[in-house]
Amino acid sequence: MKKLGMLAFFTLLFFGVSLGLSSNAHAASEADIEKALEIIDAANAEMDLIIETGVQDADNLWAIYLEELEVMKNELEALDQEIASVEAELSNTTDANQYEELNEALSALQLEKGLLEEQMNQRTAQFDQEVEEIISYVFDITLQMTQDTIDEVAEYGVIAECFWKYVRFADRWAWIDPVRVVGY
Protein backbone atom coordinates (compact mmCIF):
# COMPACT_ATOMS: atom_id res chain seq x y z
CA MET A 1 0.00 0.00 0.00
CA LYS A 2 2.86 2.32 0.79
CA LYS A 3 4.33 1.69 -2.68
CA LEU A 4 1.00 2.45 -4.31
CA GLY A 5 0.76 5.71 -2.39
CA MET A 6 4.29 6.72 -3.46
CA LEU A 7 3.53 5.81 -7.07
CA ALA A 8 0.35 7.90 -6.98
CA PHE A 9 2.25 10.81 -5.40
CA PHE A 10 5.02 10.77 -8.04
CA THR A 11 2.49 10.36 -10.84
CA LEU A 12 0.55 13.39 -9.64
CA LEU A 13 3.81 15.30 -9.17
CA PHE A 14 4.95 14.40 -12.69
CA PHE A 15 1.64 15.44 -14.27
CA GLY A 16 1.49 18.59 -12.18
CA VAL A 17 4.96 19.67 -13.22
CA SER A 18 4.32 18.70 -16.85
CA LEU A 19 1.08 20.62 -17.00
CA GLY A 20 2.63 23.55 -15.21
CA LEU A 21 5.54 23.70 -17.62
CA SER A 22 3.39 23.28 -20.69
CA SER A 23 1.02 26.03 -19.58
CA ASN A 24 4.03 28.34 -19.08
CA ALA A 25 5.35 27.44 -22.51
CA HIS A 26 2.06 28.57 -24.02
CA ALA A 27 1.74 31.59 -21.78
CA ALA A 28 2.28 34.01 -24.65
CA SER A 29 -0.87 36.07 -25.07
CA GLU A 30 -2.53 36.66 -28.42
CA ALA A 31 -1.21 40.23 -28.38
CA ASP A 32 2.34 38.97 -27.78
CA ILE A 33 2.02 36.44 -30.57
CA GLU A 34 0.61 39.07 -32.91
CA LYS A 35 3.46 41.47 -32.06
CA ALA A 36 6.05 38.72 -32.61
CA LEU A 37 4.51 37.85 -35.98
CA GLU A 38 4.65 41.51 -36.99
CA ILE A 39 8.33 41.64 -36.01
CA ILE A 40 9.06 38.51 -38.04
CA ASP A 41 7.15 39.80 -41.07
CA ALA A 42 8.98 43.14 -40.92
CA ALA A 43 12.36 41.42 -40.57
CA ASN A 44 11.60 39.07 -43.46
CA ALA A 45 10.47 41.98 -45.65
CA GLU A 46 13.70 43.83 -44.88
CA MET A 47 15.75 40.69 -45.55
CA ASP A 48 13.90 40.12 -48.84
CA LEU A 49 14.83 43.65 -49.90
CA ILE A 50 18.48 43.04 -48.99
CA ILE A 51 18.44 39.73 -50.87
CA GLU A 52 16.75 41.29 -53.91
CA THR A 53 19.28 44.15 -53.97
CA GLY A 54 22.16 41.67 -53.72
CA VAL A 55 20.72 39.59 -56.56
CA GLN A 56 20.29 42.70 -58.74
CA ASP A 57 23.84 43.87 -57.98
CA ALA A 58 25.25 40.43 -58.81
CA ASP A 59 23.20 40.22 -62.01
CA ASN A 60 24.40 43.67 -63.09
CA LEU A 61 28.01 42.65 -62.48
CA TRP A 62 27.39 39.46 -64.43
CA ALA A 63 25.94 41.33 -67.43
CA ILE A 64 28.95 43.68 -67.52
CA TYR A 65 31.37 40.78 -67.09
CA LEU A 66 29.75 38.79 -69.92
CA GLU A 67 29.92 41.81 -72.27
CA GLU A 68 33.59 42.39 -71.47
CA LEU A 69 34.37 38.70 -71.77
CA GLU A 70 32.67 38.53 -75.17
CA VAL A 71 34.82 41.42 -76.44
CA MET A 72 37.96 39.70 -75.14
CA LYS A 73 36.93 36.37 -76.69
CA ASN A 74 36.42 38.08 -80.05
CA GLU A 75 39.87 39.67 -79.74
CA LEU A 76 41.33 36.28 -78.84
CA GLU A 77 39.67 34.67 -81.83
CA ALA A 78 41.07 37.39 -84.13
CA LEU A 79 44.54 36.84 -82.64
CA ASP A 80 44.23 33.09 -83.16
CA GLN A 81 43.37 33.70 -86.82
CA GLU A 82 46.33 36.05 -87.21
CA ILE A 83 48.65 33.52 -85.55
CA ALA A 84 47.38 30.76 -87.85
CA SER A 85 47.93 32.99 -90.87
CA VAL A 86 51.48 33.90 -89.83
CA GLU A 87 52.26 30.26 -89.06
CA ALA A 88 51.01 29.26 -92.52
CA GLU A 89 53.16 31.94 -94.15
CA LEU A 90 56.08 30.89 -91.99
CA SER A 91 55.86 27.30 -93.13
CA ASN A 92 55.68 28.35 -96.79
CA THR A 93 58.52 30.86 -96.84
CA THR A 94 62.02 30.10 -98.03
CA ASP A 95 63.38 33.63 -97.70
CA ALA A 96 65.54 34.01 -94.56
CA ASN A 97 64.65 37.69 -94.04
CA GLN A 98 60.94 37.05 -94.44
CA TYR A 99 61.26 34.01 -92.14
CA GLU A 100 62.82 36.17 -89.41
CA GLU A 101 60.17 38.90 -89.81
CA LEU A 102 57.37 36.36 -89.65
CA ASN A 103 58.96 34.71 -86.62
CA GLU A 104 59.12 38.11 -84.83
CA ALA A 105 55.50 38.83 -85.81
CA LEU A 106 54.48 35.40 -84.52
CA SER A 107 56.27 36.00 -81.21
CA ALA A 108 54.57 39.38 -80.83
CA LEU A 109 51.16 37.88 -81.56
CA GLN A 110 51.71 35.02 -79.11
CA LEU A 111 52.82 37.51 -76.44
CA GLU A 112 49.70 39.61 -77.11
CA LYS A 113 47.55 36.46 -76.89
CA GLY A 114 49.17 35.50 -73.57
CA LEU A 115 48.53 38.98 -72.17
CA LEU A 116 44.92 38.87 -73.33
CA GLU A 117 44.39 35.44 -71.75
CA GLU A 118 45.90 36.75 -68.52
CA GLN A 119 43.58 39.77 -68.68
CA MET A 120 40.61 37.43 -69.15
CA ASN A 121 41.69 35.35 -66.15
CA GLN A 122 42.11 38.46 -64.01
CA ARG A 123 38.71 39.79 -65.05
CA THR A 124 37.11 36.44 -64.19
CA ALA A 125 38.85 36.42 -60.79
CA GLN A 126 37.67 40.00 -60.17
CA PHE A 127 34.09 39.09 -61.09
CA ASP A 128 34.20 36.01 -58.85
CA GLN A 129 35.50 38.08 -55.94
CA GLU A 130 32.87 40.81 -56.40
CA VAL A 131 30.00 38.31 -56.50
CA GLU A 132 31.37 36.40 -53.50
CA GLU A 133 31.54 39.69 -51.57
CA ILE A 134 27.88 40.37 -52.37
CA ILE A 135 26.89 36.86 -51.31
CA SER A 136 28.93 37.11 -48.09
CA TYR A 137 27.41 40.48 -47.25
CA VAL A 138 23.84 39.27 -47.84
CA PHE A 139 24.51 36.03 -45.94
CA ASP A 140 26.14 37.78 -42.97
CA ILE A 141 23.60 40.59 -42.66
CA THR A 142 20.57 38.29 -42.97
CA LEU A 143 22.07 35.80 -40.53
CA GLN A 144 22.55 38.57 -37.96
CA MET A 145 19.05 39.92 -38.61
CA THR A 146 17.63 36.42 -38.22
CA GLN A 147 19.38 35.90 -34.89
CA ASP A 148 18.30 39.34 -33.64
CA THR A 149 14.70 38.63 -34.67
CA ILE A 150 14.70 35.20 -33.03
CA ASP A 151 16.00 36.76 -29.81
CA GLU A 152 13.46 39.60 -29.96
CA VAL A 153 10.40 37.40 -30.52
CA ALA A 154 11.56 35.05 -27.76
CA GLU A 155 10.89 37.93 -25.36
CA TYR A 156 7.23 37.68 -26.45
CA GLY A 157 7.17 33.93 -25.74
CA VAL A 158 7.31 32.95 -29.42
CA ILE A 159 9.83 30.47 -30.73
CA ALA A 160 11.22 31.22 -34.18
CA GLU A 161 13.97 29.71 -36.29
CA CYS A 162 15.86 30.44 -39.44
CA PHE A 163 14.98 28.55 -42.58
CA TRP A 164 17.22 28.30 -45.59
CA LYS A 165 16.23 29.76 -48.92
CA TYR A 166 18.23 28.93 -52.09
CA VAL A 167 18.98 32.20 -53.91
CA ARG A 168 20.65 32.77 -57.29
CA PHE A 169 23.33 35.47 -57.43
CA ALA A 170 24.55 35.92 -61.03
CA ASP A 171 25.93 32.53 -62.09
CA ARG A 172 25.92 30.85 -58.67
CA TRP A 173 23.54 29.87 -55.88
CA ALA A 174 23.73 30.40 -52.12
CA TRP A 175 21.66 29.49 -49.06
CA ILE A 176 20.24 32.55 -47.25
CA ASP A 177 18.24 32.40 -44.01
CA PRO A 178 15.02 34.32 -43.31
CA VAL A 179 12.94 33.68 -40.15
CA ARG A 180 9.85 31.60 -39.51
CA VAL A 181 7.76 30.85 -36.45
CA VAL A 182 7.88 27.40 -34.89
CA GLY A 183 4.59 25.88 -33.74
CA TYR A 184 2.14 28.72 -34.44
C-alpha positions as MATLAB code, in Angstrom:
seq = 'MKKLGMLAFFTLLFFGVSLGLSSNAHAASEADIEKALEIIDAANAEMDLIIETGVQDADNLWAIYLEELEVMKNELEALDQEIASVEAELSNTTDANQYEELNEALSALQLEKGLLEEQMNQRTAQFDQEVEEIISYVFDITLQMTQDTIDEVAEYGVIAECFWKYVRFADRWAWIDPVRVVGY';
ca = [
       0.000    0.000    0.000;
       2.859    2.322    0.791;
       4.328    1.693   -2.677;
       0.996    2.450   -4.308;
       0.765    5.714   -2.393;
       4.291    6.722   -3.459;
       3.526    5.806   -7.067;
       0.351    7.901   -6.982;
       2.252   10.814   -5.400;
       5.021   10.772   -8.040;
       2.494   10.364  -10.837;
       0.552   13.393   -9.642;
       3.807   15.303   -9.175;
       4.951   14.397  -12.691;
       1.642   15.437  -14.270;
       1.489   18.594  -12.183;
       4.960   19.670  -13.222;
       4.322   18.697  -16.848;
       1.083   20.618  -16.995;
       2.629   23.549  -15.209;
       5.538   23.700  -17.622;
       3.395   23.280  -20.694;
       1.025   26.031  -19.576;
       4.032   28.341  -19.083;
       5.351   27.438  -22.509;
       2.063   28.568  -24.022;
       1.740   31.594  -21.784;
       2.278   34.014  -24.655;
      -0.870   36.070  -25.070;
      -2.532   36.660  -28.419;
      -1.205   40.233  -28.376;
       2.337   38.968  -27.780;
       2.020   36.439  -30.575;
       0.612   39.070  -32.914;
       3.458   41.472  -32.063;
       6.048   38.715  -32.606;
       4.511   37.852  -35.977;
       4.648   41.511  -36.991;
       8.326   41.640  -36.006;
       9.058   38.510  -38.036;
       7.147   39.802  -41.067;
       8.980   43.142  -40.917;
      12.356   41.422  -40.571;
      11.604   39.068  -43.461;
      10.470   41.980  -45.646;
      13.699   43.828  -44.884;
      15.752   40.690  -45.551;
      13.899   40.117  -48.837;
      14.829   43.652  -49.898;
      18.482   43.045  -48.990;
      18.437   39.727  -50.874;
      16.754   41.292  -53.914;
      19.278   44.149  -53.969;
      22.158   41.674  -53.718;
      20.722   39.592  -56.562;
      20.292   42.699  -58.743;
      23.842   43.867  -57.983;
      25.253   40.430  -58.808;
      23.198   40.219  -62.011;
      24.401   43.674  -63.089;
      28.009   42.650  -62.476;
      27.386   39.456  -64.427;
      25.942   41.330  -67.425;
      28.946   43.677  -67.523;
      31.367   40.778  -67.092;
      29.749   38.789  -69.924;
      29.918   41.806  -72.268;
      33.592   42.392  -71.467;
      34.369   38.703  -71.772;
      32.667   38.530  -75.172;
      34.818   41.415  -76.439;
      37.960   39.700  -75.140;
      36.930   36.367  -76.694;
      36.423   38.076  -80.048;
      39.871   39.670  -79.736;
      41.332   36.279  -78.841;
      39.668   34.665  -81.829;
      41.066   37.390  -84.129;
      44.538   36.842  -82.639;
      44.234   33.092  -83.159;
      43.369   33.698  -86.820;
      46.333   36.048  -87.213;
      48.645   33.523  -85.550;
      47.376   30.762  -87.851;
      47.927   32.993  -90.868;
      51.479   33.905  -89.830;
      52.264   30.260  -89.059;
      51.008   29.260  -92.521;
      53.159   31.945  -94.149;
      56.085   30.894  -91.986;
      55.858   27.302  -93.128;
      55.680   28.346  -96.792;
      58.517   30.864  -96.842;
      62.017   30.100  -98.026;
      63.385   33.627  -97.703;
      65.537   34.010  -94.557;
      64.650   37.690  -94.044;
      60.942   37.054  -94.440;
      61.256   34.011  -92.140;
      62.820   36.169  -89.408;
      60.166   38.905  -89.814;
      57.375   36.357  -89.646;
      58.961   34.714  -86.618;
      59.121   38.106  -84.833;
      55.504   38.826  -85.809;
      54.479   35.398  -84.520;
      56.269   36.004  -81.212;
      54.574   39.382  -80.830;
      51.156   37.882  -81.560;
      51.713   35.022  -79.113;
      52.819   37.511  -76.443;
      49.704   39.612  -77.106;
      47.549   36.458  -76.892;
      49.169   35.502  -73.574;
      48.534   38.978  -72.167;
      44.923   38.871  -73.331;
      44.390   35.442  -71.746;
      45.896   36.754  -68.516;
      43.580   39.775  -68.678;
      40.606   37.431  -69.149;
      41.691   35.352  -66.147;
      42.115   38.459  -64.010;
      38.711   39.787  -65.046;
      37.113   36.442  -64.190;
      38.846   36.423  -60.789;
      37.674   40.000  -60.171;
      34.091   39.086  -61.092;
      34.197   36.008  -58.848;
      35.496   38.083  -55.937;
      32.875   40.809  -56.397;
      29.999   38.315  -56.502;
      31.372   36.402  -53.498;
      31.539   39.693  -51.566;
      27.884   40.372  -52.373;
      26.886   36.855  -51.313;
      28.926   37.113  -48.093;
      27.405   40.480  -47.248;
      23.844   39.269  -47.845;
      24.508   36.035  -45.940;
      26.137   37.782  -42.968;
      23.601   40.590  -42.655;
      20.567   38.291  -42.968;
      22.071   35.796  -40.533;
      22.553   38.568  -37.962;
      19.054   39.921  -38.613;
      17.631   36.421  -38.218;
      19.379   35.905  -34.894;
      18.305   39.338  -33.636;
      14.701   38.632  -34.671;
      14.697   35.202  -33.028;
      16.000   36.755  -29.814;
      13.462   39.597  -29.961;
      10.395   37.404  -30.517;
      11.556   35.047  -27.763;
      10.886   37.927  -25.364;
       7.231   37.677  -26.448;
       7.171   33.931  -25.743;
       7.306   32.954  -29.419;
       9.833   30.465  -30.730;
      11.224   31.225  -34.179;
      13.973   29.706  -36.290;
      15.858   30.443  -39.438;
      14.982   28.548  -42.577;
      17.215   28.297  -45.594;
      16.233   29.760  -48.923;
      18.232   28.929  -52.087;
      18.979   32.200  -53.912;
      20.646   32.766  -57.293;
      23.326   35.466  -57.429;
      24.547   35.917  -61.028;
      25.929   32.529  -62.086;
      25.919   30.849  -58.668;
      23.543   29.867  -55.880;
      23.725   30.402  -52.119;
      21.660   29.493  -49.060;
      20.241   32.550  -47.251;
      18.243   32.400  -44.012;
      15.022   34.324  -43.305;
      12.938   33.684  -40.146;
       9.847   31.604  -39.509;
       7.762   30.850  -36.450;
       7.879   27.399  -34.886;
       4.588   25.882  -33.736;
       2.136   28.722  -34.442;
];
